[in-house]
Structures are given as structure tokens and as C-alpha cells.
Amino acid sequence: MFSLIAFISVSCQNEKKPAATTESIAEEKTEKIPTPSKIFTFPLGKKLTVATPSKKMEELYEKAKQDFDKNSKDLENIIWIGRRTAYLGKYDEAINIYTDGLKLFPNEPRLYRHRGHRYISIRKFDEAIADFEKATQLIKGKENQIEQDGLPNELNIPISTLHGNIWYHLGLAYYLKHDFEKAFSAYQNCRNVGSNDDNIVSSTHWLFMIQSRLGNHELAQEQLKPIRDSMKIIENQSYFQLCKFYKKMIPMKDMMQADGTPAGDAVKYGLANWHFYNGDGEQAKLDLEKILAGKSWSSFGYVAAEADYLKHFFQEKVSE
């Protein structure tokens, strides 16, 4: 059972602070944050341990470190040592790398994009929003570009772009703050810059959920118009399955729900959310608790489950 102390701590952290613009927050965030341990204590009071990285990830990190050590002022080297550090679960260290990089390249949207992602990982949603909003300003009028994968898929075809990832993660950060209107706007921009079916299903999933959470079920259904059974999906099978489920193309029993994986958490969260906005709060609560019992604590499904549990069920849990 989660402790009352943890709840009070969360409540204190959520007290209103003097207003500041998102741009000022991003630009003033230049101090380094403390070097972390391998154990994180997150809002629900649960202690979460960084998983042991694969040998492949460690090798890729060592290669990035060698490149960075040779030339620490090269933008690509900064981005990749930051990414490889984050893939090892060293999120605070990665944030510090991007912060140092921004001192050299203050107008580089990729640094804001990647730092914002890792602020989401450590549940600093306001800082994430500030970084992504700054990034959206920096990409205005600029040509989009493919973003290389940290670990390529089986077809070795990158499926995401810089602009798409900035809008996607901005939408996610707003969603995690339960600011659904701003999240919806960001995901609309994300889908508009999408260049393949993987992009379409990932943004459509969130667009549908947001309007469902707002009670706009007709508008939610309209978001599903691009979804077709013939779509060619390379990576985002979980989002594709959810979109087909929302559109009543497949039954719930056919959904993949692998335990302890980011893809499995995505499906489980989508189904928990479906129960929630269809009025079955009890089942939604049980589904969220199953996700939170897992170890994939940096997956977006886990983080979203945590945010919803805190808002809708945590106080109830404490008082039991």
C-alpha cells in the first residue's frame, strides 16, 4: 500500500508556483542536476531500479563516448553521447549532456527535443513542455529531417522525423499534465507532418484517446478515418492494434499485451483508458495497477498510467 507520506510529498510538489513562460524555463535551465543513483523514487512512492543494459547498448555507448572524447564540441557527437547515455537509463546524466550542449548550440532544436524527452522520463513535465515548445519555435520555416533510430528496426528504415518527434513528445507532455486541449493540438501537428503509416497510427491513437477523455466521442471517431487494415506498419504494431480496436475492426481478446514491455504497456494503457472513459472506473483502476506492477517505468504507457492513477485513484488508495 502506498504511504500517506508519499501522497503529501506529491501534493506539495504540485503546489502552484509563480508563472513563467515555457520559453524562459527552457532557456534558463542551464544548471546541472545531481548525478543520480541507479534507484529512482517516483510520484507513487515506488522505488524503481534501472535495468541492466544489453551488451549491444553498452557497445554503442562506448563507441559514442570514443567519438565524443575525440571532439566534444561536435554537435552530432553531443547528441549521440546524450542518446546513448539515456539508453543506459542514466537520464539525469543525459540531461546534463544536452544542457552543456545547449551552451555551445543554443538554437539547436534537436538538443531541446532530446532533453525534453528525458525530462519526461524523470517526470519533470513542465521542463519537458518548455523544451518542446522552444523546439517548435526553432523549427518554424525549416525543412523536416529524418531522425535516425537508436537501435534500427529489422528493415533498417527510420520511421520518425525531427518535427514529428517534437510535436509527438510535446503532446505527450501536455497529456501527462492532463492538459488535453493543448495535447490534442500538438498531436494534430504531429499527424500533419507524418510521412508514413507508423506515424499516422501513433498520433491517431493519442488523438482518439484525448477526445474520448474530453467526452467528445463523435469527434474521437472522426480521428480514426485514416486507419485502414492495409496499412504497412514497421514498428508501431501496438498503436495499430489499438486504433483498429477503437474502430471495431478487431475484438479486445485479439490484442497483444506482453507483460513488462513498452509495447505491452502501450496496449494495456489504451485498454485501461478505454474502460475509464466508458465509465468502468473499477476495471480501469485494476488495469492501471497491473501496469504499475511492472518494471517498464520509462515506457509511455507506464508513465501515462502513473499520471492517471495519481490524479484519479491514488488518494483513494491512501485512505483505504
N, C-alpha and C positions, 0 to 999 in steps of 0.2 A: 504494500500500500504506500502511495506517495506521501511524503511528510507535509505537515502544515507549514513547516519552516520553508520548504521549497516553494510553496504557494505564495507565502508572504514575500519571499525574495523576488519572485516573478512580478508580483503586484507592484513592488517598489520600483523595479526596473522599468515598468510600464507607465510610471507617473509622467505627466506632461512636462516638457522642458521648454525653455524659450524658443520661439520659432526661428528657424534658419532655412535658407533656401537650399535645395538639393545641390545646386552647383557650388555654393560656398562650403558645404560639408565635404564634397569631393575634393575641392582644391586645397582645403585646409588640413586634410588628413595626410600629414607628412610625417608624423611621429611613428616610430616603430612600436609594435605591440610586443609584450613579453614573449620570450621563447617558451613554447608550450611543452607540457609533458605529453606522454602518449595516452593519457586518460583525460577525457573531457566530461564535465558535468553540464548537462543541458537543461532547458527550462523545466522539464518534468522531474528534475532531481535525479535522473538516471545517469549513472557513470558509464561512459561509452569508451571503448578502447579501440585504438587504431589497429586495423588488421595488418598482419604481416604481408608486405607486398610480394608479388610474384618475382621470380628471378628475372623474367623479361623486363618488368618495370624497373628493377634495380639497375639492370644493364643499360637501359635507355636513360636513366637518371645519370649514371656515370659518364655516358657519352655527352650529355648536355652540360654536365659540370666541367668536363675537359674543354669543351668549346668555350664556355663562359670564362674559365680561368685564363684561356689564351687571349680573350678580348671581352672584358666585362662591360665595355661601352657599346657593344654591338646590339642593336635593337632585337634582332632575331634571337641572339643568344640569351638576352634577358627574358624574353617571352618564353623560350623553351625551358630554361632552368626553372622559371616560375611554374610552368605547367608540370614539369616532371617532378618537382618538389611536392606539388599539390597531389599528384597521383600517388605519392607515398603516404598521403594522409597528413602531411606537415602543412596544414592550411595557414597557420599563423606565419610560418616562415615564408611561405609563398607570397602572402600579402605583403610582407616586408620587402621581398624582392621586387614586386611590382611598384611599391611605394618609392623605393630607391630609383627604379627605372623612370618613374614619372618626374623625378628631379632632373633627369637628363632629357627626357622626351615628354614635356608637359602637355603636349597636344596630340598624343598618340592614343586613339580610341581603343586599340587592342589592349593596352595596359589597363585602362579603366574597365573594359569588358571582362578581362580575366580576374582582376582584383575583385570586381563586383560579384563574380561567381563564387569566389572563395569567402566573401563576406556572408553569402547565403549559407555556405557550408557550416560556418560557425554561428549562424543565427543572428547576424548583425544586419537586419533587413533594411534599416534606414540608411546605413552606409552603402549597402548594395544599390539601393534605389538612387542615391546620389551619384554613384559611379556610372550607372547605366544611363541616367538622364544626361550626364555630362557627355557620355559617349554618343548619344543620339544627336547632340549638338555638333559634335566633331565630325560626324559622317554626313552631315547635310550637304547635298550637292556633290558628293564624292561617289565614284564608281564602287559598286559592291565587289567583294572578292571572296574566293573560296577559302574556307578555313580548314587547314589540314587536321586530320584526326590524330589524337594522341596515340591511339592504337588502331591502325586501319582495320576496316571490316574485311570480310572474306573476299569481296570483289575488289578491294583496294580502291574504292570510289568514295571520296569525301562527299557527304550529303548536306553539309551545312555551310553557311556563309557568315561573314563578319556581321553584316547588317541584321541578318536573321537571328543570329545568336544574341545580339544586343537587345533586340526587341523581345525575343523569347524570354530571356532572363529578367528583363525589366518587368514583363507581365507576370512572371513567377513571383518576383519580389513583392509586387503590389498584391498579388493573390494571397501570399502568405501573411500579409498585413490585413487581409480581408477588405481591401480597397478594390472591390470588384469592378467598378466603373473604369478606373484607370488601368486595371489589369486587362479588361476587355479591349480597350483602345490599343494597348501595346500589342496584344496578340493579333488584332486586326492588321496592324502594320507588319507584324511578323509573317502572317499568311500572305500578305500582299507582295512581299519580297521573296517568297518561297519559290524555288526553282524546280522542285521535284516532289514526288508523291510522299516521301518521308517527311518533308517539311509541312506538307498540307495536313497530314493526319495528326502530327504532333500539335500544331496550332489549333486545329479544329477541335481536338479533344478538350483543350482548355476553354475555347470559346463556348462550346456546348455546356461545359460544367458551370462556367461563370453565369450564363444566362439562366441556367436551371437553378442555381443558388439564389439568384435575384427574383425567382418566381416567374420569369418570362419564358414559359415553356414553348410557346409558339415561336418566339424568336430563337430559342435554343434549337428547335428542329430545323429552322432555316439555315443554321450554321452547318448542317450535315449535308447540304446539297452537293458539295464536291466529292463526297465519299462514294466510291464505286468498288464493286467486288474485284474488278480487273486491275486495280491499282498495283503498281510494281514497287513493293516495299523492300528495301535492303536491310534496314536496321530496326525501324520503329514498329515491330510487329505488335507490341503491347498496345500502343496507341491505336493502331489499325483495328485490332480486335475490339477495343473499347468503342471506337466510332461505329463499327458495324453492329455492336450490341445496342448502342444508343439508337441506331436506325432500324433496329429489329430485324437485322439481316442474319444474326446468329443468336442462339439462346445463351443464357448465363452459364449453363453447365459446360459449354464448349470453351469457356475462357481459360487461358493458361494462367496459373497462379503459383509459379515456382517459389518456394519459400526462400527468404533471405537473399533475393537477388533484386537489383534495381528494376528490372522488367517485371518481376513478380509483384514488387511493391507498387508499381505504377498501376497494374491491373487491380490489385486489392484496394488501392485507394480510390480508383474510379468507381468500383462497385460499392465501397463504403459510402462514398459521396452520393451515389445513385439512391441508396437506401435513405440517406439523410434528407435529400431534397424531395423525396417521395413520401416523407412523413414517418419513416420507420427509424426513429432515433435510437431505439434499443439495439437493433441489428447493426446500425452504423457504428455505435459505440463498441460493440463486440468486434467488429471488423477492424476498427482503428486500433484497438488493443492488441489484436493479433499482429498487425504491422509493427507496432511499437515494442513487441516482444522480440522482434528480430534484431539483426546486427547491421543491416544496411543503412546506417543512420545518416549517411550523406546523400542517399538517393532522394530524388524529388518527391517520390511517393511517401517516403518516411517523413521528410520534413513537413510536407503538407498535412499528413496525418497528425503529427505532433502539434502543429499550429491549430488545427481544428479541435483536437482533444483539449488543448489548453483553453480555448475560447468557449467550448460548449459542454465539456464533461468534467474538467479537472476539479473544479470546486465541489461538484457533486461527489467525486471520488474521495476528496479530503474529508468531507463531512460524514462519510459512511462509518 
